[in-house]
Amino acid sequence: MRRRDFLATAAAGAAAGAISPWKLLGQDQQAHKHGAACGPTYASPKEAMESPRETVAFVPAIYTGTKIDKPDYLATIDVDPKSKTFSKVIHRLAMPNAGDELHHFGWNACSSCHGDPEAMRRFLIVPGINSGRIHILDAEDPKATKMHAVIEPATIAEKANLSAPHTVHCLPDGNIMLSMLGDAKGNAPGGFLLLNKKFEVAGRWERDDDRLMEFNYDFWYQPRHNVLVSSEWAAPNTVRPGFKLEDVQAGKYGRRLVFWDWQRRRIVQSIDLGQGGMIPLEVRFHHSPDSAHGFVGAALASAVWHFSHNRQQREWQVEKVVQVDPVEVEGWPFPVPGLITDLVLSLDDKWLYFSDWLHGDLRQYDVSDPAKPRLAAQLWLGGVLGDKAGGKPPTPRGKKLEGGPQMLQLSLDGKRLYVTNSLYSSWDNQFYPGIGERGGYLLQVDCDTASGGMAVNESFFVDFGAEPNGPARAHEIRFPGGDCTSDIWV
């Protein structure tokens, strides 16, 4: 029986009052076998939204690019308001080497694997974007993660000629795919790396299409539409030294959205977003697997683009739906862009959040009509504009917020937004040196999912400036039970 047929049968049985799809799929036995700590997968976004509240969060703490010569580590945060250690780092797992720059990371399994009785969200795939090293962490006990395996960059270079791992997504067949920013020498365009279920390098996903790619960055796939969408940043050799405006003028940064045939693993359409789409970063497809809508945030252009599939013309189309205008600031050689560096979409596909890292604001949009986003709330958290634009920024526990809001993660029920402030070490040091000197943070923002609205939760604040080995940066956020930027339904 095919997986989709099996799921339909399971769902029909549950509707008739026979037995839950969870038990039919054997995941209750799996959870018991590995302990309740192992994260589940979900049959639908609705089921995920109705799951228990997150109690633990994982955040990479980064010493790369600071004066502290220590390895980066994975911090485990207690986010359970009923716990005595709420809002504290309760575990730290150091990497074996210094200089990795832990960045984006993901799981060995997500809801795309739902229906596989062996699929359990247990292992974290944690790459170092600078070192090229990929760490496999065992999170069977999320409060005491362990190192399971390390894939060295030399192995990746030998077997796939790739470097600088970025986005991690598990695939429906249980394998794992990572977008890679460069080749083994740090040049564009990079490609996509495949790991098998044993966490061995299986080669590249794409089929001889690197000649059609210019750059690589983030990606999302939707098998029901036979599509993978990827975005563009720049070559590792371009971004590592820091941001240079002349590199943009020389065409060394991306501005395209690329659509791939999921089954054939080949590019079918590449759309140039032009100057209004410079440096398209995070890709967020609708969570509903039937929907052919999504968004991408263009960082330098400070614009959000909506993409959708035109069935009549049998092609993908894009349109700009949000523009954040640059602002003249004394001392800056050019108008300061908002710099949209991250965005997250709620599981019901209604609320879109994004961060303006340079301006310093966090925005909430109602995207019930994805072609016509409506600004519902705006929250100022520092940035270059600071109190000039949005009043006095919050100072949780008396702490000044360094930099601007950057990485975002939304709870499955959509009611809590988690925010960190580090972008990338060399860029941090260039625009906000205080992050590396005094450390990053993790904030929690309460979200009104009825009519819109955001407010900082004053009882929650994790100060990475107070870490045992000294101030560390903080980047992406993940939960053992899954989250809004890694779970895919097929």
C-alpha positions in Angstrom: 0.0 0.0 0.0 1.4 3.4 -0.9 2.0 5.8 2.0 -0.7 8.3 0.9 -3.2 5.5 0.6 -2.2 4.2 4.0 -2.7 7.6 5.5 -6.1 8.0 3.9 -7.2 4.6 5.3 -5.8 5.5 8.7 -7.7 8.8 8.8 -10.9 7.1 7.6 -10.6 4.5 10.4 -10.1 7.2 13.0 -13.1 9.2 11.7 -15.2 6.1 12.1 -14.1 5.8 15.7 -12.0 2.7 15.1 -8.5 3.7 16.1 -6.3 6.8 15.9 -3.9 7.2 13.0 -1.2 7.7 15.6 -1.6 4.1 16.9 -2.1 2.7 13.4 1.2 4.2 12.4 2.9 2.7 15.4 4.2 6.0 16.7 2.9 5.5 20.2 5.1 2.4 20.4 8.0 4.3 19.0 7.5 7.1 21.6 7.4 4.5 24.3 10.5 2.8 23.0 12.6 5.9 22.8 11.0 7.7 25.7 8.4 10.5 25.5 11.2 13.0 24.9 11.5 12.0 21.2 9.4 14.3 19.1 6.4 13.2 17.2 5.4 13.8 13.6 1.9 15.0 12.7 -0.7 13.9 10.1 -1.7 17.5 9.4 -0.9 21.2 10.3 -4.1 21.2 12.4 -3.0 18.2 14.4 0.4 19.9 15.0 -1.4 23.1 16.2 -3.4 21.1 18.7 -0.3 19.3 20.1 1.1 20.0 23.6 3.0 23.3 24.2 6.7 23.4 23.7 8.7 23.0 26.9 12.3 23.0 25.5 14.0 25.0 22.8 17.4 24.4 21.1 19.6 27.4 20.2 23.1 27.4 18.7 25.5 29.5 20.8 28.3 30.8 18.7 31.8 31.9 19.6 33.0 32.1 16.0 34.0 35.7 15.3 34.5 36.7 18.9 37.6 37.0 21.0 36.7 33.8 22.9 38.6 30.8 21.5 36.0 28.1 22.3 33.9 25.8 20.2 30.3 26.7 19.5 27.7 24.8 21.4 24.0 23.8 21.3 22.2 25.4 24.2 19.0 23.8 25.6 16.5 26.3 27.0 13.7 25.6 29.4 10.6 27.3 27.9 8.1 25.7 30.3 6.5 28.5 32.4 5.7 25.9 35.1 9.3 24.9 35.5 11.7 26.3 38.2 14.4 26.7 35.5 12.1 28.6 33.1 14.0 30.9 30.7 17.3 29.4 31.6 20.0 27.4 29.7 19.8 24.0 31.2 22.3 22.1 29.1 25.2 22.9 26.8 26.7 20.5 24.3 30.0 21.8 22.9 31.1 20.9 19.4 34.5 19.0 19.0 36.2 21.9 17.2 36.3 25.7 17.3 35.3 27.9 14.4 32.3 26.0 13.0 29.8 28.9 13.1 26.7 26.9 13.9 23.9 28.5 11.9 20.8 26.8 10.6 20.0 23.2 11.6 17.2 20.7 11.4 15.8 17.2 12.2 16.3 13.8 10.8 12.5 13.4 10.6 9.6 15.8 10.3 5.9 15.5 9.3 6.9 14.7 5.7 7.8 11.3 7.2 4.5 10.8 8.9 3.3 7.3 8.2 6.7 5.7 8.5 6.6 3.7 11.8 10.3 4.1 12.1 10.3 7.9 11.7 10.9 9.7 14.9 12.2 13.2 15.4 15.3 12.3 17.4 18.5 13.4 15.7 19.5 17.0 15.1 21.5 17.8 12.0 23.7 20.8 13.0 26.1 22.1 10.3 28.8 24.7 10.7 28.4 27.1 7.8 32.1 28.2 8.0 33.8 24.9 8.7 31.6 22.8 6.5 31.4 20.2 9.2 28.0 18.5 9.9 27.2 17.3 13.4 24.6 14.7 14.2 23.3 15.2 17.7 21.1 12.7 19.6 18.2 14.5 21.3 16.5 11.4 22.6 16.7 13.2 26.0 16.3 16.8 24.8 17.6 18.1 28.2 20.8 16.2 27.7 21.7 16.1 24.0 24.7 13.9 23.0 27.1 13.9 20.1 26.3 11.0 17.8 28.5 11.5 14.7 30.5 14.1 12.8 30.8 14.4 9.0 34.0 16.1 8.1 34.2 18.7 5.3 36.8 16.7 3.5 34.4 13.8 3.1 31.7 16.1 1.7 34.2 17.7 -0.7 35.4 14.3 -1.9 32.0 12.8 -2.4 30.0 15.8 -3.6 32.3 18.8 -4.2 30.3 21.0 -1.9 30.8 23.3 1.1 29.1 25.7 3.5 25.9 23.8 4.5 22.9 25.9 5.3 19.2 24.7 5.3 18.4 21.2 6.5 15.2 19.4 5.6 14.4 15.7 6.0 12.7 14.1 3.0 9.6 11.9 2.9 11.8 8.8 2.2 13.8 9.3 5.4 16.9 10.8 3.8 18.1 14.3 4.6 18.9 17.1 2.3 21.0 20.2 2.9 21.4 23.3 0.7 25.1 24.1 0.2 26.3 27.6 -0.6 29.5 26.7 -2.5 31.7 24.1 -4.0 34.6 22.6 -2.2 36.7 25.8 -2.8 34.0 28.1 -1.6 32.8 29.3 -5.0 29.3 29.6 -6.3 26.9 28.1 -7.1 26.9 25.2 -4.6 24.1 22.7 -4.7 22.2 20.2 -2.6 23.7 17.5 -0.4 22.0 14.2 0.4 22.6 12.1 3.6 21.1 8.7 3.9 19.4 7.3 7.0 22.7 6.3 8.4 24.0 9.9 8.1 26.4 9.0 5.4 27.1 11.2 2.4 25.0 9.8 -0.5 26.0 12.5 -3.1 24.1 15.4 -4.6 20.4 15.7 -5.1 20.3 17.8 -8.3 21.1 16.3 -11.7 23.7 18.3 -13.5 21.9 21.6 -13.0 24.6 23.4 -11.2 25.4 25.0 -14.6 22.0 26.7 -14.5 22.3 27.9 -10.9 24.1 31.1 -10.0 23.8 30.9 -6.2 22.1 28.9 -3.5 20.7 29.5 -0.1 17.3 28.3 1.3 14.8 25.8 -0.1 11.3 24.2 0.5 9.7 21.4 -1.4 6.0 20.4 -2.1 5.7 17.0 -3.7 1.9 17.5 -4.5 3.0 20.3 -6.8 6.1 18.5 -8.0 8.2 21.5 -7.0 11.2 22.5 -4.9 11.8 26.3 -4.6 15.3 27.6 -3.8 16.6 31.1 -3.2 20.0 32.8 -3.5 22.6 34.5 -1.2 26.1 34.5 -2.5 29.3 32.3 -2.6 30.9 31.5 0.7 34.0 33.3 -0.4 31.9 36.5 -0.9 30.0 36.5 2.4 32.7 35.4 4.9 34.8 38.5 4.8 31.8 40.7 5.4 29.3 42.7 3.4 30.6 45.0 0.6 28.4 47.2 -1.5 30.7 46.8 -4.4 30.1 43.0 -4.4 26.4 43.8 -4.9 27.2 46.1 -7.8 29.5 43.5 -9.3 26.7 40.9 -9.4 28.1 38.7 -6.6 24.8 38.4 -4.8 21.7 36.6 -5.9 18.3 38.0 -6.9 16.5 34.9 -8.3 13.9 32.5 -7.2 14.5 29.1 -8.7 11.8 26.4 -9.3 12.8 22.8 -9.7 10.9 19.7 -11.0 10.8 17.7 -7.8 10.8 14.3 -9.5 13.3 15.0 -12.3 15.5 17.1 -10.0 16.0 19.7 -12.6 15.4 23.5 -12.9 12.2 24.3 -14.8 12.0 28.0 -14.2 14.3 30.7 -12.8 12.7 34.1 -12.1 14.9 37.2 -11.8 13.4 39.5 -9.2 15.5 42.4 -10.3 16.8 45.2 -8.0 13.5 44.9 -6.0 14.4 41.3 -5.1 18.1 41.6 -4.2 19.3 38.8 -1.9 16.2 36.6 -1.5 16.8 34.6 1.6 14.2 32.6 3.5 11.6 30.6 1.6 8.3 29.8 3.3 5.7 27.7 1.4 2.2 27.4 2.7 2.0 24.5 5.2 -1.2 23.1 3.5 0.2 20.6 1.0 -2.6 21.4 -1.4 -1.7 25.1 -1.6 0.6 26.4 -4.3 1.4 29.7 -2.5 4.5 30.9 -0.6 6.7 33.8 0.3 10.3 34.8 0.1 12.0 37.7 1.9 14.5 39.8 -0.2 16.9 41.0 2.4 18.8 43.9 0.7 15.7 45.0 -1.2 13.7 44.8 2.0 10.7 43.3 0.2 8.5 40.3 0.6 7.5 38.5 -2.6 4.5 36.2 -3.0 4.9 33.2 -5.4 2.1 31.0 -6.7 1.4 28.6 -9.5 -0.6 29.6 -12.5 -2.4 26.5 -13.6 -3.5 27.9 -16.9 -0.1 28.9 -18.0 1.5 26.0 -16.2 4.2 28.2 -14.7 5.2 29.9 -11.4 4.6 33.6 -11.0 5.8 36.1 -8.4 4.7 39.5 -7.2 6.0 42.0 -4.6 3.5 42.3 -1.8 5.4 44.2 0.9 8.0 46.9 0.7 10.0 48.3 3.6 11.4 51.7 2.5 15.0 52.6 3.3 15.6 55.4 5.8 18.3 58.2 5.7 20.4 57.9 8.9 23.2 60.3 9.8 26.6 58.6 9.4 25.5 56.1 6.8 26.8 56.4 3.3 23.5 55.2 1.8 19.8 55.0 3.0 19.5 52.2 5.5 17.4 49.3 4.3 15.2 47.3 6.7 17.1 44.2 5.8 14.5 41.5 6.0 16.6 38.6 7.3 14.0 36.0 8.4 10.3 35.3 8.1 8.0 32.6 9.5 4.5 31.6 8.6 2.0 30.2 11.1 0.7 26.6 10.5 -2.7 27.8 9.6 -1.1 29.9 6.9 -2.8 33.1 8.2 0.0 35.0 10.0 3.4 36.0 8.5 6.1 37.5 10.7 9.4 39.0 9.5 12.3 40.8 11.1 14.0 44.0 9.8 17.4 43.4 11.3 18.8 46.9 10.5 15.8 49.0 11.1 15.1 47.0 14.3 11.4 46.2 14.0 9.4 43.0 14.0 6.2 42.8 11.9 3.1 40.7 11.9 0.9 40.5 8.7 -2.4 38.9 8.1 -1.9 36.9 4.9 -5.3 35.3 4.7 -5.2 36.6 1.2 -1.5 35.9 0.3 -1.6 38.4 -2.5 -2.7 41.2 -0.2 -0.9 41.1 3.2 -2.3 43.4 5.8 0.0 44.9 8.5 -1.5 43.9 11.9 1.3 44.8 14.3 4.8 46.2 14.6 7.2 45.8 17.5 10.5 47.8 17.9 13.4 45.8 19.3 16.4 48.1 18.9 18.2 48.3 15.6 19.8 51.2 13.8 16.6 53.3 14.1 16.3 52.5 17.8 13.9 54.8 19.7 13.8 57.3 16.8 11.1 55.3 15.1 9.2 53.2 17.5 9.6 54.7 21.0 11.9 53.3 23.7 12.8 49.7 23.0 12.0 47.2 25.7 14.8 46.4 28.3 13.8 43.0 29.7 15.4 42.5 33.1 17.2 45.8 32.6 19.2 44.5 29.6 19.7 46.7 26.6 18.9 44.7 23.4 22.0 44.5 21.1 21.4 44.8 17.4 18.0 44.1 15.9 15.6 41.2 15.7 16.8 38.5 13.4 16.0 34.7 13.6 12.4 33.9 14.3 10.5 30.7 15.4 6.9 30.4 16.0 5.2 27.9 18.4 3.0 25.3 16.8 -0.1 26.9 18.1 1.1 30.3 16.7 0.8 32.1 20.1 4.5 32.5 20.9 7.2 34.0 18.7 10.8 33.4 19.7 13.5 35.9 18.6 17.3 36.0 18.5 19.6 38.8 17.2 22.7 37.3 15.5 22.8 37.2 11.7 26.3 36.0 10.7 29.5 36.6 12.6 31.3 38.8 10.1 28.2 40.8 9.4 27.4 41.1 13.1 30.9 42.5 13.7 30.4 45.0 10.9 27.0 46.3 11.7 26.4 45.4 15.4 29.8 44.7 17.1 28.0 44.7 20.5 26.5 41.3 19.7 29.9 39.6 19.7 31.2 41.7 22.6 28.2 41.5 24.9 26.3 38.5 23.6 23.0 37.7 22.0 19.6 37.0 23.5 16.5 34.9 23.2 13.2 36.8 23.5 9.6 35.5 23.6 6.8 37.6 22.0 3.2 36.9 22.8 1.1 36.9 19.6 -2.6 37.7 19.3 -3.9 35.1 16.7 -7.5 36.4 16.8 -7.2 40.0 15.6 -3.5 40.5 15.5 -1.0 42.1 17.9 2.4 41.4 19.6 3.9 42.1 23.0 7.2 41.1 24.6 6.8 38.6 27.4 8.7 40.4 30.2 9.0 37.2 32.2 11.1 35.5 29.6 14.6 36.5 28.6 17.8 34.5 28.0 20.9 36.5 28.1 23.7 34.9 26.2 26.0 37.6 27.4 26.1 35.8 30.8 27.3 32.4 29.6 29.9 30.5 31.6 32.7 30.9 29.0 31.7 34.4 28.1 29.3 36.2 25.8 28.0 34.1 22.8 25.9 34.8 19.8 22.4 33.2 19.4 20.9 32.1 16.2 18.2 29.7 15.0 15.5 28.1 17.3 14.1 24.6 17.1 11.7 22.6 19.3 11.7 18.8 20.0 8.0 18.7 18.9 8.6 20.4 15.6 8.2 24.0 14.4 6.9 26.2 11.7 10.0 26.4 9.6 11.0 22.8 9.4 7.8 20.7 9.2 6.5 19.9 5.7 3.4 18.0 4.9 3.2 15.9 1.7 
